[in-house]
Amino acid sequence: MTAKVRCWCQHCQKELPPSHTGPCPHCGKTGKNCKVEMRANVGIKSTLSAVHEAHFSDRSFNILSILLTLFFGLWGLIWIGVYELIPLPTWLKNVLPVFIVFFLLFIVWWQRYRVLMFTRWLDRKAVARKTIKSK
């Protein structure tokens, strides 16, 4: 930070040293005006970071449970309907549904953020909300 002091006579406007006291050496009158100028450089640096973590709420779990129940219920009905039509050994017909269920559960776990966002989107579509604005 730098400071600069300028002084001058009130009457004749001639420049005077800041330490001058008494009458003006040019006009002989008393009175002095001074001006102080200060300059400073200030640097500011800031950073901001945020992490959004979307957690499952109770409502999200309920919606996800309903969706999975509907999906697996329909899938089970279709599986029972085509069970006899598929020419596979009996052991494979019994293992295949278990494998498919675990595979689908793995996909839901792997894409859990997208599943959560989808359930929240459904939540927003299914629930009527009212916004009140103050006047």
Buried (B, 14 or more C-beta within 10 A) or exposed (E): EEEEEEBBBEBEEEEBEEEEEEEBEEBEEEEBEEEEEEEEEEEEEEEEEEEEEEEBEEBBEEBBEEBBEEEBEEBEEEBEEEEEEEEEEEEEBEEBBEEEEEEBEEEEEEEEEEBBEBBBEBBEEEEEEEEEEEE
